[in-house]
Amino acid sequence: MGWEPINPKRPTKDALLGDEPFDALAEAIEQAVGFYQRDLGRKPSLFELVTTFERALEGQYAESVREGQNSELVSISFKTKKIPKRQKWQVGDFLVAEAANGQPVYGRVFATDPMGLGVPMIGVYDSLGLKRPSLKELKRLPLIVKVSTIHPELLEKRSWRVIGHLPIGKEEEKHPRRSEVSLSGSNNQLIAANRHYGLPHKTFFGIGGYLVKQPRKRGS
């Protein structure tokens, strides 16, 4: 079980996010969406989903939150913004992200989660600063971050950008893997890569479990 501050720049003990509460609510949302699809043949609108959550929390407000004894829930607001078309991905895709020093670092979608949820599992190559490497060149590199689950939203919103595709070979199936399944909304693989290279990063519970080896000392 890991906990991290909601605002890392101003951490307080009264504003924390936990892996297990996040996963529990994510599962509840998935189930609610499933009911809309089963009965109505469509996903809910954001307004429908937020209102469902608002009314469910309203009924349990006093028992669920510390403020419930001296306040009542009036409303929950939301806002959206336009984003580029969601990026599609598949197993075998090569990826690139920007490390903390502005240089590229490369990874790959090696599999989907063993639980059958269709969650991507990516690993990161020892590739910091490579300029336009070929896909075959990337394939030959060792991993610095184990093959591990990442939230699909991070790929869809291009936190890792797809740059090409090759089928996964038998040798690549032997890459080290992280057995735990986590759906954190943070880009843990990139954070772990930054740590490996001695670059600025935020620490989270279990970050060492993502790394294939101990992190390098900066400048080495």
C-alpha positions as CSV (number, residue, x, y, z in Angstrom):
1,M,0.0,0.0,0.0
2,G,1.5,3.3,-1.1
3,W,0.5,6.8,-0.2
4,E,1.6,10.0,-1.9
5,P,0.7,13.7,-1.4
6,I,-2.0,15.1,-3.7
7,N,0.2,18.2,-4.2
8,P,3.8,17.2,-4.1
9,K,4.9,20.8,-4.0
10,R,3.0,21.4,-0.7
11,P,2.7,18.0,0.9
12,T,0.6,17.6,4.1
13,K,-0.5,14.6,6.1
14,D,-4.2,15.6,5.5
15,A,-4.0,15.4,1.6
16,L,-2.9,12.0,0.6
17,L,-3.7,9.6,-2.3
18,G,-3.4,5.8,-1.8
19,D,-2.9,3.0,-4.3
20,E,-5.6,0.8,-2.9
21,P,-8.3,3.5,-2.6
22,F,-7.5,4.6,-6.1
23,D,-7.8,1.1,-7.5
24,A,-11.1,0.5,-5.6
25,L,-12.7,3.7,-7.0
26,A,-11.3,2.9,-10.5
27,E,-13.0,-0.5,-10.3
28,A,-16.3,1.0,-9.1
29,I,-16.2,3.5,-12.1
30,E,-15.5,0.6,-14.5
31,Q,-18.5,-1.3,-13.1
32,A,-20.8,1.8,-13.3
33,V,-19.8,2.3,-16.9
34,G,-20.5,-1.4,-17.6
35,F,-24.1,-1.0,-16.4
36,Y,-24.7,1.9,-18.9
37,Q,-23.2,-0.2,-21.7
38,R,-25.2,-3.3,-20.7
39,D,-28.6,-1.6,-20.4
40,L,-28.3,1.5,-22.7
41,G,-25.7,0.3,-25.2
42,R,-23.5,3.3,-24.6
43,K,-21.0,4.9,-22.2
44,P,-22.4,7.4,-19.7
45,S,-21.8,11.1,-20.3
46,L,-19.4,12.9,-17.9
47,F,-22.4,14.6,-16.4
48,E,-24.2,11.3,-15.7
49,L,-21.1,9.7,-14.2
50,V,-20.3,12.7,-12.0
51,T,-23.9,13.1,-10.8
52,T,-24.0,9.3,-10.0
53,F,-20.9,9.7,-7.9
54,E,-22.2,12.9,-6.3
55,R,-25.5,11.3,-5.2
56,A,-23.8,8.2,-4.0
57,L,-21.4,10.2,-1.9
58,E,-24.2,12.5,-0.7
59,G,-26.0,9.5,0.8
60,Q,-22.8,8.4,2.7
61,Y,-21.2,11.7,3.3
62,A,-21.6,11.9,7.1
63,E,-20.1,8.4,7.5
64,S,-17.4,8.7,4.8
65,V,-15.4,11.9,5.5
66,R,-14.1,13.7,8.5
67,E,-16.0,16.9,7.5
68,G,-19.3,14.9,7.5
69,Q,-20.2,15.7,11.2
70,N,-20.4,19.4,10.7
71,S,-21.1,20.0,7.0
72,E,-23.1,18.6,4.1
73,L,-22.2,18.0,0.5
74,V,-23.9,20.6,-1.8
75,S,-22.4,19.8,-5.2
76,I,-19.4,18.4,-7.1
77,S,-18.1,20.4,-10.0
78,F,-16.0,19.4,-13.0
79,K,-14.3,20.9,-16.0
80,T,-12.8,19.5,-19.2
81,K,-10.4,20.6,-21.8
82,K,-9.8,19.6,-25.4
83,I,-7.0,17.2,-26.1
84,P,-5.6,15.7,-29.2
85,K,-7.2,12.5,-30.5
86,R,-6.4,9.6,-28.2
87,Q,-3.4,7.6,-29.2
88,K,-4.0,4.0,-30.0
89,W,-1.5,1.4,-28.9
90,Q,-0.9,-2.3,-29.2
91,V,1.6,-4.9,-27.9
92,G,4.9,-4.5,-29.8
93,D,4.7,-0.7,-30.1
94,F,7.9,1.3,-29.4
95,L,7.5,4.4,-27.3
96,V,9.4,7.6,-26.5
97,A,9.1,10.0,-23.6
98,E,11.1,13.0,-22.4
99,A,13.3,12.5,-19.4
100,A,13.8,15.2,-16.7
101,N,16.8,16.6,-18.6
102,G,14.9,17.0,-21.8
103,Q,16.5,14.1,-23.6
104,P,14.5,11.2,-25.1
105,V,14.2,7.9,-23.4
106,Y,12.6,4.9,-25.1
107,G,10.3,2.0,-24.0
108,R,8.0,-0.6,-25.5
109,V,4.6,-2.2,-24.9
110,F,5.7,-5.8,-24.2
111,A,2.4,-7.3,-23.0
112,T,-1.0,-6.7,-21.4
113,D,-1.6,-7.4,-17.8
114,P,-1.9,-11.1,-16.7
115,M,-5.3,-10.5,-15.2
116,G,-6.8,-10.0,-18.7
117,L,-8.0,-6.4,-18.2
118,G,-6.2,-5.2,-21.3
119,V,-3.9,-2.9,-19.3
120,P,-0.6,-2.2,-21.1
121,M,2.7,-3.4,-19.6
122,I,5.8,-1.4,-20.7
123,G,9.5,-1.6,-20.0
124,V,12.1,1.2,-20.6
125,Y,15.3,0.6,-22.5
126,D,18.7,1.9,-21.5
127,S,18.4,4.6,-24.1
128,L,18.7,8.1,-22.7
129,G,19.6,10.7,-25.3
130,L,19.6,8.4,-28.4
131,K,18.7,10.4,-31.5
132,R,16.3,8.6,-33.9
133,P,17.5,5.0,-33.1
134,S,16.1,2.3,-35.4
135,L,13.6,-0.1,-33.9
136,K,16.0,-3.0,-34.3
137,E,18.6,-1.1,-32.5
138,L,16.2,-0.4,-29.6
139,K,15.3,-4.1,-29.5
140,R,18.9,-5.1,-28.7
141,L,19.2,-2.7,-25.7
142,P,18.8,-4.0,-22.1
143,L,15.9,-2.7,-19.9
144,I,16.5,-0.3,-17.0
145,V,12.8,-0.4,-15.9
146,K,11.0,-3.8,-15.7
147,V,8.0,-4.6,-17.8
148,S,5.2,-3.3,-15.6
149,T,1.6,-2.1,-15.9
150,I,0.9,1.5,-16.8
151,H,-2.5,3.2,-16.8
152,P,-3.9,3.2,-20.4
153,E,-4.7,6.9,-20.1
154,L,-1.0,7.7,-20.0
155,L,-0.5,6.1,-23.4
156,E,-3.7,7.5,-24.8
157,K,-2.8,11.0,-23.8
158,R,0.8,10.5,-25.2
159,S,2.8,10.6,-21.9
160,W,4.6,7.9,-24.0
161,R,4.4,8.5,-27.7
162,V,4.2,5.5,-30.1
163,I,7.0,5.7,-32.7
164,G,6.8,2.3,-34.4
165,H,5.9,-1.3,-34.1
166,L,7.5,-4.8,-34.4
167,P,6.1,-8.2,-33.2
168,I,7.4,-9.3,-29.8
169,G,10.0,-12.1,-30.2
170,K,10.6,-15.0,-27.8
171,E,13.8,-13.5,-26.4
172,E,11.9,-10.3,-25.5
173,E,9.4,-12.3,-23.5
174,K,12.3,-13.1,-21.1
175,H,12.8,-9.4,-20.0
176,P,12.5,-8.9,-16.2
177,R,8.9,-8.1,-15.1
178,R,7.3,-6.5,-12.1
179,S,4.7,-9.0,-10.8
180,E,2.5,-6.4,-9.0
181,V,-0.3,-4.9,-11.0
182,S,-0.8,-1.2,-10.3
183,L,-2.9,1.4,-12.1
184,S,-1.4,4.6,-10.7
185,G,-2.2,7.7,-12.7
186,S,1.5,8.7,-12.4
187,N,4.0,7.9,-15.1
188,N,5.9,5.5,-12.8
189,Q,8.1,4.1,-15.6
190,L,9.4,7.5,-16.5
191,I,9.9,8.5,-12.9
192,A,11.9,5.3,-12.3
193,A,14.0,5.9,-15.5
194,N,14.8,9.4,-14.2
195,R,15.9,7.8,-10.9
196,H,18.1,5.3,-12.7
197,Y,19.9,8.0,-14.6
198,G,20.3,10.2,-11.5
199,L,17.9,12.9,-12.8
200,P,15.3,14.8,-10.8
201,H,12.3,12.6,-9.9
202,K,9.6,12.3,-7.3
203,T,9.8,9.3,-4.9
204,F,6.9,7.0,-4.5
205,F,6.4,3.8,-2.5
206,G,8.0,0.8,-4.3
207,I,9.9,2.8,-6.9
208,G,12.9,0.4,-6.4
209,G,10.7,-2.5,-7.6
210,Y,10.5,-1.0,-11.0
211,L,14.2,-0.8,-11.6
212,V,16.3,-3.7,-13.1
213,K,19.4,-2.4,-11.3
214,Q,20.3,0.1,-8.7
215,P,20.3,3.7,-9.9
216,R,23.4,5.3,-11.3
217,K,25.2,8.1,-9.6
218,R,24.6,11.3,-11.4
219,G,27.4,12.1,-13.8
220,S,28.7,8.5,-14.0
